[in-house]
Amino acid sequence: MEYHNNFLQQNKLPKEKVLRIHWLGHPKEEEKSHSSVVIQFTDKTTAQQLLQGGLVFDGTFMRKMPYTPGPIQCFNCLKTGHQAHMCKEDPT
């Protein structure tokens, strides 16, 4: 949660503008030199302003792009487009 407060301060954002911040993967792995973070804003205008302008995370000016989630994948049959609880295949 500390990085959440630092992000707000460094980018001069009110707390109400950021809905959620979460890492993709495990950023605390010792061998890892890079990681991606997803920042979800409460309104589209704030997100667009930060995409067009600057974004600082942990004191570093960051490269940024809109997040596009990957396809939904079933952990039963491994096909895309549905989740395991909706799968028509026999459990493996």
VEXLO-639006 format. One line per 3 residues: for each residue x negated, y, z of N, C-alpha, C, CB. Coordinates in nm, 2 decimals, always signed. Glycine has a CB too. Example, Ala and Ser with C-alpha at 12.3 -4.5 7.8 and 13.67 -1.06 7.14 Angstrom:
2
-1.32/-0.57/+0.78/-1.23/-0.45/+0.78/-1.32/-0.33/+0.78/-1.13/-0.45/+0.90  -1.28/-0.22/+0.71/-1.37/-0.11/+0.71/-1.29/+0.00/+0.79/-1.41/-0.06/+0.57
REM end
This chain:
92
-0.08/-0.12/+0.00/+0.00/+0.00/+0.00/-0.09/+0.13/+0.00/+0.09/+0.00/+0.12  -0.21/+0.11/+0.04/-0.30/+0.23/+0.05/-0.32/+0.28/-0.10/-0.43/+0.19/+0.11  -0.34/+0.19/-0.19/-0.36/+0.24/-0.33/-0.24/+0.31/-0.38/-0.40/+0.12/-0.42
-0.12/+0.28/-0.34/+0.00/+0.34/-0.38/+0.00/+0.49/-0.33/+0.13/+0.27/-0.32  -0.04/+0.51/-0.21/-0.04/+0.65/-0.15/-0.15/+0.73/-0.22/-0.07/+0.65/+0.00  -0.27/+0.66/-0.25/-0.38/+0.73/-0.31/-0.34/+0.77/-0.46/-0.50/+0.64/-0.32
-0.27/+0.68/-0.52/-0.22/+0.71/-0.66/-0.13/+0.84/-0.66/-0.15/+0.59/-0.72  -0.04/+0.84/-0.57/+0.05/+0.96/-0.56/-0.02/+1.09/-0.53/+0.16/+0.94/-0.44  -0.12/+1.09/-0.44/-0.20/+1.20/-0.41/-0.28/+1.25/-0.53/-0.29/+1.18/-0.29
-0.35/+1.15/-0.59/-0.45/+1.19/-0.70/-0.38/+1.24/-0.82/-0.53/+1.07/-0.73  -0.25/+1.20/-0.84/-0.18/+1.24/-0.96/-0.07/+1.35/-0.92/-0.11/+1.13/-1.02  -0.07/+1.40/-0.80/+0.02/+1.50/-0.75/+0.16/+1.47/-0.78/-0.02/+1.64/-0.82
+0.20/+1.34/-0.75/+0.34/+1.30/-0.77/+0.41/+1.28/-0.64/+0.34/+1.16/-0.84  +0.54/+1.32/-0.64/+0.62/+1.30/-0.52/+0.65/+1.15/-0.51/+0.75/+1.38/-0.52  +0.66/+1.10/-0.38/+0.69/+0.96/-0.36/+0.81/+0.91/-0.43/+0.71/+0.94/-0.21
+0.91/+0.99/-0.45/+1.04/+0.95/-0.52/+1.02/+0.91/-0.67/+1.14/+1.06/-0.50  +0.91/+0.96/-0.73/+0.89/+0.94/-0.87/+0.84/+0.80/-0.91/+0.80/+1.04/-0.93  +0.77/+0.73/-0.81/+0.72/+0.60/-0.84/+0.80/+0.49/-0.77/+0.57/+0.59/-0.79
+0.85/+0.40/-0.85/+0.94/+0.29/-0.80/+0.85/+0.18/-0.75/+1.04/+0.25/-0.90  +0.75/+0.14/-0.82/+0.67/+0.02/-0.79/+0.53/+0.03/-0.86/+0.74/-0.11/-0.83  +0.43/-0.02/-0.79/+0.30/-0.04/-0.84/+0.26/-0.18/-0.81/+0.19/+0.06/-0.79
+0.22/-0.26/-0.92/+0.17/-0.40/-0.89/+0.06/-0.44/-0.99/+0.29/-0.49/-0.90  -0.02/-0.52/-0.95/-0.13/-0.57/-1.03/-0.09/-0.69/-1.11/-0.25/-0.61/-0.94  -0.14/-0.70/-1.23/-0.12/-0.82/-1.32/-0.25/-0.91/-1.29/-0.11/-0.78/-1.47
-0.22/-1.02/-1.24/-0.33/-1.11/-1.20/-0.38/-1.08/-1.06/-0.45/-1.09/-1.30  -0.50/-1.12/-1.03/-0.56/-1.10/-0.89/-0.68/-1.01/-0.90/-0.60/-1.24/-0.84  -0.66/-0.88/-0.87/-0.77/-0.78/-0.89/-0.88/-0.80/-0.78/-0.72/-0.65/-0.89
-0.86/-0.87/-0.68/-0.96/-0.88/-0.57/-1.05/-0.99/-0.59/-0.89/-0.89/-0.44  -1.04/-1.07/-0.70/-1.14/-1.17/-0.72/-1.28/-1.11/-0.74/-1.10/-1.26/-0.85  -1.38/-1.16/-0.68/-1.51/-1.10/-0.67/-1.58/-1.09/-0.81/-1.60/-1.18/-0.58
-1.55/-1.19/-0.90/-1.61/-1.19/-1.03/-1.54/-1.10/-1.13/-1.62/-1.33/-1.08  -1.43/-1.04/-1.10/-1.35/-0.97/-1.19/-1.40/-0.82/-1.19/-1.20/-0.97/-1.15  -1.42/-0.77/-1.31/-1.47/-0.63/-1.33/-1.36/-0.54/-1.38/-1.59/-0.62/-1.42
-1.25/-0.60/-1.43/-1.14/-0.52/-1.49/-1.01/-0.59/-1.44/-1.15/-0.51/-1.64  -0.90/-0.51/-1.44/-0.77/-0.56/-1.41/-0.67/-0.46/-1.46/-0.75/-0.58/-1.25  -0.55/-0.51/-1.48/-0.44/-0.42/-1.52/-0.34/-0.40/-1.41/-0.37/-0.48/-1.65
-0.28/-0.28/-1.41/-0.18/-0.25/-1.31/-0.06/-0.19/-1.38/-0.24/-0.14/-1.20  +0.06/-0.23/-1.33/+0.18/-0.18/-1.39/+0.24/-0.08/-1.29/+0.28/-0.30/-1.42  +0.27/+0.04/-1.34/+0.33/+0.14/-1.25/+0.47/+0.17/-1.31/+0.24/+0.27/-1.25
+0.57/+0.15/-1.23/+0.71/+0.17/-1.27/+0.76/+0.30/-1.21/+0.80/+0.05/-1.23  +0.81/+0.39/-1.29/+0.85/+0.52/-1.25/+1.01/+0.52/-1.24/+0.80/+0.63/-1.34  +1.06/+0.61/-1.17/+1.20/+0.62/-1.15/+1.27/+0.69/-1.27/+1.24/+0.70/-1.02
+1.19/+0.76/-1.35/+1.25/+0.83/-1.47/+1.16/+0.83/-1.58/+1.29/+0.98/-1.43  +1.21/+0.83/-1.70/+1.14/+0.82/-1.83/+1.05/+0.94/-1.85/+1.23/+0.80/-1.94  +1.09/+1.06/-1.81/+1.02/+1.18/-1.83/+0.88/+1.18/-1.76/+1.10/+1.30/-1.78
+0.88/+1.13/-1.63/+0.75/+1.12/-1.56/+0.66/+1.03/-1.63/+0.78/+1.08/-1.41  +0.71/+0.91/-1.67/+0.63/+0.81/-1.74/+0.57/+0.87/-1.86/+0.71/+0.69/-1.77  +0.65/+0.94/-1.94/+0.60/+1.00/-2.07/+0.50/+1.10/-2.04/+0.72/+1.05/-2.15
+0.52/+1.19/-1.94/+0.42/+1.29/-1.91/+0.28/+1.23/-1.87/+0.47/+1.38/-1.79  +0.28/+1.12/-1.79/+0.16/+1.06/-1.76/+0.10/+0.98/-1.87/+0.18/+0.97/-1.64  +0.18/+0.93/-1.96/+0.12/+0.86/-2.08/+0.05/+0.96/-2.17/+0.23/+0.78/-2.15
+0.11/+1.08/-2.19/+0.06/+1.18/-2.28/-0.06/+1.26/-2.21/+0.17/+1.28/-2.31  -0.05/+1.28/-2.08/-0.15/+1.35/-2.01/-0.25/+1.26/-1.94/-0.09/+1.45/-1.91  -0.29/+1.30/-1.83/-0.39/+1.23/-1.75/-0.33/+1.14/-1.65/-0.49/+1.32/-1.69
-0.41/+1.03/-1.61/-0.37/+0.94/-1.51/-0.49/+0.90/-1.43/-0.29/+0.82/-1.57  -0.49/+0.92/-1.30/-0.60/+0.89/-1.22/-0.56/+0.77/-1.13/-0.65/+1.01/-1.14  -0.65/+0.67/-1.12/-0.62/+0.56/-1.03/-0.75/+0.53/-0.96/-0.57/+0.43/-1.11
-0.75/+0.53/-0.83/-0.86/+0.51/-0.74/-0.98/+0.60/-0.78/-0.91/+0.36/-0.75  -0.95/+0.72/-0.81/-1.05/+0.82/-0.84/-1.11/+0.81/-0.99/-1.16/+0.81/-0.75  -1.05/+0.73/-1.07/-1.10/+0.71/-1.21/-0.99/+0.74/-1.31/-1.15/+0.56/-1.23
-1.03/+0.82/-1.41/-0.94/+0.85/-1.52/-0.91/+0.72/-1.60/-0.99/+0.97/-1.61  -0.79/+0.69/-1.61/-0.75/+0.55/-1.67/-0.70/+0.56/-1.81/-0.65/+0.49/-1.58  -0.73/+0.45/-1.88/-0.67/+0.43/-2.01/-0.53/+0.38/-1.98/-0.75/+0.33/-2.10
-0.43/+0.42/-2.06/-0.29/+0.39/-2.03/-0.21/+0.35/-2.15/-0.23/+0.50/-1.95  -0.11/+0.27/-2.13/-0.02/+0.24/-2.24/+0.11/+0.18/-2.18/-0.09/+0.13/-2.34  +0.22/+0.19/-2.26/+0.34/+0.14/-2.20/+0.33/-0.01/-2.18/+0.46/+0.17/-2.30
+0.39/-0.06/-2.08/+0.39/-0.21/-2.05/+0.50/-0.28/-2.13/+0.41/-0.23/-1.90  +0.46/-0.38/-2.20/+0.56/-0.47/-2.27/+0.54/-0.61/-2.21/+0.53/-0.47/-2.43  +0.65/-0.65/-2.14/+0.64/-0.78/-2.08/+0.64/-0.89/-2.19/+0.76/-0.81/-1.99
+0.57/-1.00/-2.16/+0.57/-1.12/-2.25/+0.70/-1.19/-2.26/+0.46/-1.21/-2.21  +0.71/-1.29/-2.35/+0.84/-1.36/-2.36/+0.87/-1.44/-2.23/+0.84/-1.44/-2.48  +0.99/-1.47/-2.21/+1.03/-1.56/-2.10/+1.00/-1.70/-2.14/+1.19/-1.55/-2.07
+0.93/-1.77/-2.05/+0.89/-1.91/-2.08/+0.94/-2.01/-1.98/+0.74/-1.92/-2.10  +0.99/-2.12/-2.03/+1.04/-2.23/-1.94/+0.92/-2.31/-1.88/+1.14/-2.32/-2.02  +0.92/-2.33/-1.75/+0.81/-2.41/-1.69/+0.85/-2.56/-1.70/+0.79/-2.36/-1.55
+0.96/-2.59/-1.75/+0.99/-2.74/-1.77/+0.95/-2.79/-1.91/+1.15/-2.76/-1.75  +1.00/-2.73/-2.01/+0.97/-2.77/-2.15/+0.86/-2.69/-2.22/+1.09/-2.77/-2.24  +0.82/-2.57/-2.16/+0.72/-2.48/-2.20/+0.76/-2.40/-2.33/+0.59/-2.55/-2.23
+0.89/-2.41/-2.37/+0.94/-2.33/-2.48/+0.97/-2.19/-2.43/+1.06/-2.40/-2.55  +0.98/-2.09/-2.52/+1.02/-1.96/-2.48/+1.17/-1.93/-2.50/+0.93/-1.86/-2.56  +1.22/-1.83/-2.44/+1.35/-1.79/-2.46/+1.45/-1.83/-2.35/+1.40/-1.84/-2.59
+1.40/-1.91/-2.26/+1.49/-1.94/-2.14/+1.40/-1.98/-2.02/+1.58/-2.06/-2.18  +1.46/-1.99/-1.91/+1.39/-2.03/-1.79/+1.42/-2.17/-1.75/+1.41/-1.93/-1.67  +1.35/-2.23/-1.66/+1.36/-2.37/-1.62/+1.50/-2.40/-1.57/+1.26/-2.41/-1.52
+1.56/-2.31/-1.49/+1.69/-2.34/-1.44/+1.80/-2.35/-1.54/+1.73/-2.24/-1.33  +1.78/-2.30/-1.66/+1.87/-2.30/-1.77/+1.83/-2.41/-1.88/+1.88/-2.16/-1.84  +1.72/-2.48/-1.85/+1.67/-2.57/-1.95/+1.76/-2.69/-1.97/+1.53/-2.62/-1.91
+1.78/-2.73/-2.10/+1.86/-2.85/-2.13/+1.78/-2.98/-2.15/+1.94/-2.82/-2.26  +1.65/-2.96/-2.14/+1.56/-3.08/-2.15/+1.55/-3.15/-2.02/+1.41/-3.04/-2.20  +1.52/-3.28/-2.02/+1.50/-3.35/-1.89/+1.38/-3.30/-1.82/+1.49/-3.51/-1.92
+1.39/-3.29/-1.69/+1.27/-3.24/-1.61/+1.15/-3.33/-1.63/+1.31/-3.24/-1.46  +1.04/-3.27/-1.65/+0.91/-3.35/-1.67/+0.84/-3.37/-1.54/+0.82/-3.28/-1.77
REM end
